[in-house]
Amino acid sequence: MTDRKTRLAVILITSLFFLWGFALNLNPILIPHLKKACQLSDFQSALIDSASYIAYFLIALPAGLFMKKYGYKAGIAFGLLLFATGSFLFYPAAEMRHFGFFLFALFVIASGLTMLETAANPYITVLGDADSATQRLNFAQSFNGLAAFLAPLMGGKFILSGKTLSEAEHQAMSPDQLNAYLNEEASSVQIPFILIGLVVLLVAVMIWRTSLPEIKEEEEVAQKPTGSIWGEKNLILGTTAQFFYVGAQVCISSFFIRFADHVAGIDEKTAAYLLSGALLAFMIGRFIGTYLMRFVAPPRLLAIYSVANIVLLIVAVLTDGMFSVYALVGVEFFMSIMFPTIFALSIRGLGEKTKIGSSLVIMSIVGGAFFPVIMGQVSDISSIQTAYIVPAVCFLVVLYFAIRNGSVKHVTLGTSH
């Protein structure tokens, strides 16, 4: 594989990190928006995340098997086509203002994202020196962080209207007036998602027309013993940690706008811009974390960041006003390195099992479907602020994984267990 070919592959694969980051980070905008347009409870609105993240559980293993047979490039192209199809489905879903149709469209999008993540995460780790795999994955994931910053910024501007009816205003409207208001709210997603679908189709064409190197992990890792994937204890522990981490991450962002309104009385558009700022901190954290890994072992840095998040979430639950909101912004910063670091540590040294092992870790993203629903239920019976204890508990599991990996002598991807 030539250096030029490798560089081109890294650039194209890194662009995928941006695309799926943008799509997933529109959910915190869609949750309050569809809650209003479709008149949902917190529990029901949390199903937006469930529809997205359940796809990772259902599709990840078939995606890994698909790519084991047909290669990374075919998996990426197919994933992009699913992504575009789901985006286009938002148009009829909004026309019908049918929440179930929105959930189906989100599931199709997420199925495509699952294909992309199952391919791109391991692909970027093997496009270069094994010792720098964790650092390289964190760099690529930084563009995921850039998308995370831009998505709520753009979504807040082009999707959210800033108009939320009070109970009195709701009661004062006639059925026709209310229906017209709700239809107008729902229709605001149509043009943005059509544009997203067109961009994704363009990238799919570029990927298909470009010659990408196909990586054969089994040819690169010598003398790796074969056996059941379930015997890889660190992979199973990492998959569990990723399940809890993604659940925590989705909880933090998805209810941020509701949280800001509850603790500080901030309107939805302003809260969306604050969320964008929080995700800018997330992106900056990725770059800083990538740099710090030159001096601090990844498991140790993961442990430090886990403790920081637990402390900040306790602060967010126990305080009020902007101080509480700023605590959540701090959590976004310290979450920055977690997904790629857990991923890279989980699949290190798997050799020919890398594709299937990666699929298991991607399947664990289903945590994003599970924990927000719990958080929504806690919110409905208590308050959205109290519900933030749910992600705090999740970070305890990440801390345990970090401590266990810190006791392993060799922690760079590609070494033996």
C-alpha positions as CSV (number, residue, x, y, z in Angstrom):
1,M,0.0,0.0,0.0
2,T,1.6,3.3,-1.0
3,D,1.7,6.3,1.3
4,R,-0.3,8.4,-1.1
5,K,-3.0,5.8,-1.3
6,T,-3.1,5.5,2.5
7,R,-3.4,9.3,2.9
8,L,-6.3,9.4,0.5
9,A,-8.0,6.6,2.3
10,V,-7.5,8.3,5.7
11,I,-9.0,11.6,4.3
12,L,-12.1,9.8,2.8
13,I,-12.7,7.7,5.9
14,T,-12.3,10.7,8.2
15,S,-15.1,12.4,6.3
16,L,-17.4,9.6,7.3
17,F,-16.8,10.4,10.9
18,F,-18.1,13.9,10.2
19,L,-21.2,12.7,8.4
20,W,-22.5,10.3,11.1
21,G,-21.5,12.7,13.9
22,F,-23.7,15.3,12.2
23,A,-26.7,12.9,11.9
24,L,-26.6,11.6,15.4
25,N,-26.1,15.0,17.0
26,L,-29.3,16.3,15.4
27,N,-31.2,14.1,17.8
28,P,-30.9,16.6,20.7
29,I,-32.7,19.0,18.4
30,L,-35.3,16.5,17.2
31,I,-36.2,15.4,20.7
32,P,-37.6,18.8,21.9
33,H,-38.8,19.6,18.3
34,L,-40.8,16.4,17.8
35,K,-41.9,16.4,21.4
36,K,-43.7,19.7,20.5
37,A,-44.8,18.8,16.9
38,C,-46.1,15.4,17.9
39,Q,-47.2,16.3,21.4
40,L,-45.1,13.7,23.3
41,S,-44.0,13.1,26.9
42,D,-40.3,12.9,27.9
43,F,-40.5,9.1,27.9
44,Q,-42.0,9.1,24.3
45,S,-39.5,11.7,23.0
46,A,-36.7,9.5,24.3
47,L,-37.8,6.9,21.8
48,I,-36.1,9.1,19.1
49,D,-32.8,8.0,20.6
50,S,-34.0,4.4,20.9
51,A,-35.0,4.3,17.2
52,S,-31.5,5.5,16.3
53,Y,-29.4,3.4,18.6
54,I,-31.4,0.1,18.5
55,A,-30.1,-0.1,14.9
56,Y,-26.6,-0.5,16.2
57,F,-27.6,-3.6,18.1
58,L,-29.6,-5.2,15.3
59,I,-27.4,-4.2,12.3
60,A,-23.8,-4.2,13.6
61,L,-23.1,-8.0,13.5
62,P,-24.7,-8.4,10.1
63,A,-22.6,-5.4,9.0
64,G,-19.4,-7.1,10.2
65,L,-20.3,-10.3,8.4
66,F,-21.1,-8.3,5.3
67,M,-17.7,-6.6,5.3
68,K,-15.9,-9.8,6.1
69,K,-17.3,-11.2,2.8
70,Y,-17.4,-8.1,0.6
71,G,-14.8,-5.7,2.2
72,Y,-14.9,-2.3,3.8
73,K,-15.6,-0.4,0.7
74,A,-18.8,-2.2,-0.1
75,G,-20.0,-1.8,3.5
76,I,-19.3,1.9,3.4
77,A,-21.1,2.4,0.1
78,F,-24.1,0.5,1.3
79,G,-24.2,2.3,4.6
80,L,-24.2,5.7,2.8
81,L,-27.1,4.6,0.6
82,L,-29.1,3.6,3.7
83,F,-28.2,6.9,5.4
84,A,-29.5,8.9,2.3
85,T,-32.7,6.9,2.1
86,G,-33.6,7.5,5.7
87,S,-32.9,11.2,5.3
88,F,-35.3,11.4,2.3
89,L,-38.0,9.6,4.4
90,F,-38.2,12.6,6.7
91,Y,-40.2,14.4,4.0
92,P,-43.2,12.1,4.0
93,A,-43.0,11.6,7.8
94,A,-43.3,15.4,8.2
95,E,-46.2,15.6,5.7
96,M,-48.1,13.0,7.7
97,R,-46.9,14.3,11.1
98,H,-46.7,10.6,12.1
99,F,-44.2,10.0,15.0
100,G,-43.9,6.3,14.1
101,F,-42.9,7.2,10.6
102,F,-40.2,9.6,12.0
103,L,-38.9,6.7,14.1
104,F,-38.7,4.4,11.1
105,A,-36.8,7.0,9.1
106,L,-34.4,7.4,12.0
107,F,-33.9,3.7,12.2
108,V,-33.0,3.5,8.5
109,I,-30.5,6.4,8.9
110,A,-29.0,4.7,11.9
111,S,-28.7,1.4,10.0
112,G,-26.6,3.2,7.5
113,L,-24.6,4.8,10.3
114,T,-24.0,1.4,11.8
115,M,-22.5,0.2,8.5
116,L,-20.2,3.2,8.4
117,E,-19.0,3.0,12.0
118,T,-18.5,-0.8,11.8
119,A,-16.2,-0.1,8.8
120,A,-14.6,3.2,9.6
121,N,-13.5,2.7,13.2
122,P,-11.4,-0.4,12.7
123,Y,-10.3,0.8,9.2
124,I,-8.7,3.9,10.5
125,T,-6.8,2.0,13.2
126,V,-5.1,-0.2,10.6
127,L,-4.3,2.5,8.1
128,G,-0.8,3.1,9.6
129,D,1.4,2.1,12.4
130,A,-0.2,0.0,15.1
131,D,1.4,1.8,18.0
132,S,-0.3,5.1,17.0
133,A,-3.7,3.5,16.3
134,T,-5.4,5.0,19.4
135,Q,-4.1,8.4,18.6
136,R,-5.1,8.1,14.9
137,L,-8.6,7.1,15.8
138,N,-9.0,10.0,18.3
139,F,-7.8,12.3,15.5
140,A,-10.5,11.0,13.1
141,Q,-13.1,11.1,15.8
142,S,-12.2,14.8,16.3
143,F,-14.1,15.5,13.0
144,N,-17.0,13.7,14.6
145,G,-16.7,16.2,17.3
146,L,-16.7,19.1,14.8
147,A,-20.0,17.7,13.4
148,A,-21.3,17.4,16.9
149,F,-20.7,21.1,17.4
150,L,-22.2,22.1,14.0
151,A,-25.3,19.9,14.2
152,P,-27.2,21.6,17.0
153,L,-26.0,25.0,15.7
154,M,-27.5,24.4,12.3
155,G,-30.5,22.4,13.7
156,G,-31.3,25.2,16.1
157,K,-31.3,27.7,13.3
158,F,-33.1,25.9,10.6
159,I,-35.4,23.4,12.5
160,L,-36.3,24.9,15.9
161,S,-38.9,27.7,15.6
162,G,-38.4,29.1,19.1
163,K,-42.2,29.0,19.5
164,T,-43.4,26.9,22.4
165,L,-47.0,27.2,23.4
166,S,-47.9,27.7,27.1
167,E,-50.7,25.7,28.5
168,A,-53.0,28.8,28.3
169,E,-52.1,29.4,24.6
170,H,-52.7,25.8,23.8
171,Q,-56.1,25.9,25.4
172,A,-57.0,29.2,23.6
173,M,-56.4,27.7,20.1
174,S,-59.1,26.2,18.1
175,P,-58.4,22.6,16.8
176,D,-57.7,24.1,13.3
177,Q,-55.3,26.6,14.6
178,L,-53.5,24.0,16.7
179,N,-53.3,21.6,13.8
180,A,-51.8,24.4,11.5
181,Y,-49.2,25.2,14.2
182,L,-48.2,21.6,14.6
183,N,-48.0,21.0,10.9
184,E,-45.8,24.1,10.5
185,E,-43.5,22.8,13.3
186,A,-43.2,19.3,11.7
187,S,-42.5,20.6,8.2
188,S,-39.3,22.5,9.3
189,V,-37.3,19.2,9.1
190,Q,-38.1,18.5,5.5
191,I,-35.6,20.7,3.6
192,P,-32.7,20.1,6.0
193,F,-33.0,16.4,5.7
194,I,-33.4,16.5,1.9
195,L,-30.1,18.4,1.7
196,I,-28.4,15.9,4.1
197,G,-29.6,13.0,1.9
198,L,-28.2,14.7,-1.3
199,V,-24.8,15.4,0.4
200,V,-24.6,11.8,1.6
201,L,-25.4,10.5,-1.9
202,L,-22.6,12.6,-3.3
203,V,-20.1,11.1,-0.8
204,A,-21.3,7.6,-1.7
205,V,-20.5,8.3,-5.4
206,M,-17.0,9.6,-4.5
207,I,-16.3,6.6,-2.3
208,W,-17.4,4.1,-4.9
209,R,-15.3,5.8,-7.7
210,T,-12.2,5.9,-5.5
211,S,-9.7,3.0,-5.2
212,L,-9.4,2.2,-1.5
213,P,-6.9,-0.3,0.0
214,E,-8.5,-3.4,1.4
215,I,-7.0,-4.3,4.8
216,K,-6.4,-8.0,5.6
217,E,-5.9,-8.0,9.3
218,E,-5.0,-11.7,9.4
219,E,-2.0,-11.0,7.2
220,E,-0.7,-8.2,9.4
221,V,-0.9,-9.9,12.9
222,A,1.3,-12.9,13.2
223,Q,0.7,-15.9,15.4
224,K,-2.6,-14.6,16.9
225,P,-4.3,-17.7,18.3
226,T,-7.7,-18.5,17.0
227,G,-10.7,-19.3,19.1
228,S,-14.1,-18.0,20.1
229,I,-14.6,-14.2,20.1
230,W,-16.3,-14.7,23.5
231,G,-13.0,-15.8,25.0
232,E,-11.6,-12.3,24.5
233,K,-12.2,-11.0,28.0
234,N,-11.0,-7.4,27.4
235,L,-13.2,-7.2,24.3
236,I,-16.3,-8.2,26.3
237,L,-15.4,-5.8,29.1
238,G,-14.8,-3.0,26.5
239,T,-18.1,-3.8,24.9
240,T,-19.9,-3.4,28.2
241,A,-18.0,-0.2,29.0
242,Q,-19.0,1.2,25.5
243,F,-22.6,0.3,26.2
244,F,-22.7,2.4,29.4
245,Y,-20.6,5.2,27.9
246,V,-22.8,5.7,24.8
247,G,-25.9,5.6,27.0
248,A,-24.3,8.3,29.2
249,Q,-23.3,10.4,26.2
250,V,-26.7,10.3,24.6
251,C,-28.4,11.1,27.9
252,I,-26.2,14.2,28.4
253,S,-26.8,15.7,25.0
254,S,-30.4,14.6,24.3
255,F,-32.0,16.2,27.4
256,F,-29.6,19.2,27.5
257,I,-32.2,21.7,26.1
258,R,-34.9,20.5,28.5
259,F,-32.3,20.6,31.4
260,A,-31.3,24.2,30.5
261,D,-34.9,25.3,30.5
262,H,-35.6,23.5,33.9
263,V,-32.6,24.8,35.9
264,A,-32.1,28.2,34.3
265,G,-35.2,29.1,32.3
266,I,-33.4,29.2,29.0
267,D,-35.5,29.1,25.8
268,E,-35.0,26.3,23.2
269,K,-33.1,28.3,20.6
270,T,-30.7,29.7,23.1
271,A,-30.3,26.3,24.7
272,A,-29.5,24.8,21.3
273,Y,-26.7,27.4,20.8
274,L,-25.4,26.5,24.3
275,L,-25.5,22.8,23.4
276,S,-23.5,23.7,20.3
277,G,-21.0,25.4,22.5
278,A,-20.9,22.4,24.8
279,L,-20.2,20.2,21.8
280,L,-17.5,22.6,20.7
281,A,-15.9,21.8,24.0
282,F,-16.3,18.2,23.1
283,M,-14.5,18.7,19.8
284,I,-11.7,20.7,21.5
285,G,-11.4,18.0,24.1
286,R,-10.8,15.4,21.3
287,F,-7.8,17.4,20.0
288,I,-6.4,18.0,23.4
289,G,-6.9,14.4,24.5
290,T,-5.2,13.2,21.3
291,Y,-2.2,15.4,22.2
292,L,-2.2,14.3,25.9
293,M,-2.0,10.7,24.8
294,R,1.6,11.4,23.8
295,F,2.4,11.7,27.5
296,V,-0.4,10.0,29.3
297,A,-1.3,6.3,28.7
298,P,-4.8,6.1,27.2
299,P,-6.3,4.0,30.1
300,R,-5.0,6.4,32.7
301,L,-6.4,9.4,30.8
302,L,-9.7,7.6,30.4
303,A,-9.8,7.0,34.2
304,I,-9.1,10.7,35.0
305,Y,-11.8,11.9,32.6
306,S,-14.3,9.4,34.1
307,V,-13.8,10.7,37.6
308,A,-14.2,14.3,36.3
309,N,-17.5,13.5,34.7
310,I,-18.9,11.8,37.8
311,V,-18.0,14.8,39.9
312,L,-19.5,17.3,37.4
313,L,-22.7,15.4,37.1
314,I,-23.2,15.4,40.9
315,V,-22.7,19.2,40.7
316,A,-25.3,19.5,37.9
317,V,-27.8,17.5,39.9
318,L,-27.3,19.4,43.2
319,T,-27.0,23.0,42.0
320,D,-29.2,25.4,40.0
321,G,-28.9,28.1,37.4
322,M,-26.1,28.6,34.9
323,F,-23.6,27.0,37.2
324,S,-25.4,23.7,36.7
325,V,-25.6,24.2,32.9
326,Y,-21.9,24.9,32.8
327,A,-21.2,21.7,34.7
328,L,-22.8,19.8,31.8
329,V,-20.7,21.7,29.3
330,G,-17.7,20.4,31.3
331,V,-19.0,16.9,31.0
332,E,-19.0,17.2,27.2
333,F,-15.4,18.2,27.3
334,F,-14.4,15.2,29.4
335,M,-16.5,12.7,27.4
336,S,-14.4,13.7,24.3
337,I,-11.9,10.9,24.2
338,M,-14.0,8.1,25.7
339,F,-15.6,6.4,22.6
340,P,-12.5,6.1,20.5
341,T,-10.3,5.2,23.5
342,I,-12.7,2.4,24.7
343,F,-13.0,1.2,21.1
344,A,-9.3,1.0,20.4
345,L,-8.4,-0.6,23.7
346,S,-11.2,-3.1,23.2
347,I,-10.1,-4.4,19.8
348,R,-6.3,-4.3,20.3
349,G,-4.5,-7.5,19.4
350,L,-7.6,-9.2,17.9
351,G,-6.0,-9.9,14.6
352,E,-8.3,-11.8,12.2
353,K,-11.1,-11.3,14.7
354,T,-10.9,-7.5,14.4
355,K,-14.0,-7.1,12.1
356,I,-16.2,-9.3,14.2
357,G,-14.8,-7.8,17.4
358,S,-15.5,-4.3,16.1
359,S,-19.0,-5.3,15.3
360,L,-19.6,-6.3,18.9
361,V,-18.3,-3.0,20.2
362,I,-20.5,-1.2,17.7
363,M,-23.5,-3.3,18.8
364,S,-22.9,-1.9,22.3
365,I,-23.9,1.6,21.0
366,V,-27.4,0.2,21.7
367,G,-26.8,1.7,25.1
368,G,-27.9,5.0,23.5
369,A,-31.4,3.4,23.0
370,F,-31.6,2.0,26.5
371,F,-30.5,4.7,29.0
372,P,-32.3,7.8,27.6
373,V,-35.6,5.9,28.0
374,I,-34.7,5.2,31.6
375,M,-33.7,8.8,32.0
376,G,-37.0,10.0,30.4
377,Q,-39.0,7.8,32.8
378,V,-37.1,9.2,35.8
379,S,-37.7,12.7,34.5
380,D,-41.5,12.1,34.1
381,I,-41.8,10.8,37.7
382,S,-39.3,13.4,39.3
383,S,-37.5,16.0,37.3
384,I,-35.1,16.2,34.4
385,Q,-32.4,17.4,36.8
386,T,-32.7,14.4,39.1
387,A,-32.6,12.2,36.0
388,Y,-29.0,13.2,35.3
389,I,-27.9,10.8,38.0
390,V,-28.4,8.0,35.4
391,P,-25.3,9.0,33.2
392,A,-23.3,9.5,36.4
393,V,-23.8,5.8,37.3
394,C,-22.8,4.9,33.7
395,F,-19.4,6.6,34.1
396,L,-18.6,4.3,37.0
397,V,-18.5,1.3,34.6
398,V,-16.2,3.3,32.2
399,L,-13.9,4.0,35.2
400,Y,-13.7,0.3,36.0
401,F,-12.8,-0.6,32.4
402,A,-10.1,2.1,32.4
403,I,-8.6,0.8,35.7
404,R,-8.6,-2.7,34.4
405,N,-6.8,-1.7,31.2
406,G,-4.4,0.4,33.2
407,S,-3.1,-2.7,34.8
408,V,-2.2,-4.2,31.4
409,K,1.5,-3.8,30.6
410,H,1.0,-3.2,26.9
411,V,-1.9,-0.9,26.0
412,T,-1.3,0.1,22.4
413,L,-3.5,-1.5,19.8
414,G,-1.9,-4.4,18.1
415,T,-0.2,-5.9,21.1
416,S,-1.2,-9.1,22.8
417,H,-3.5,-9.3,25.8
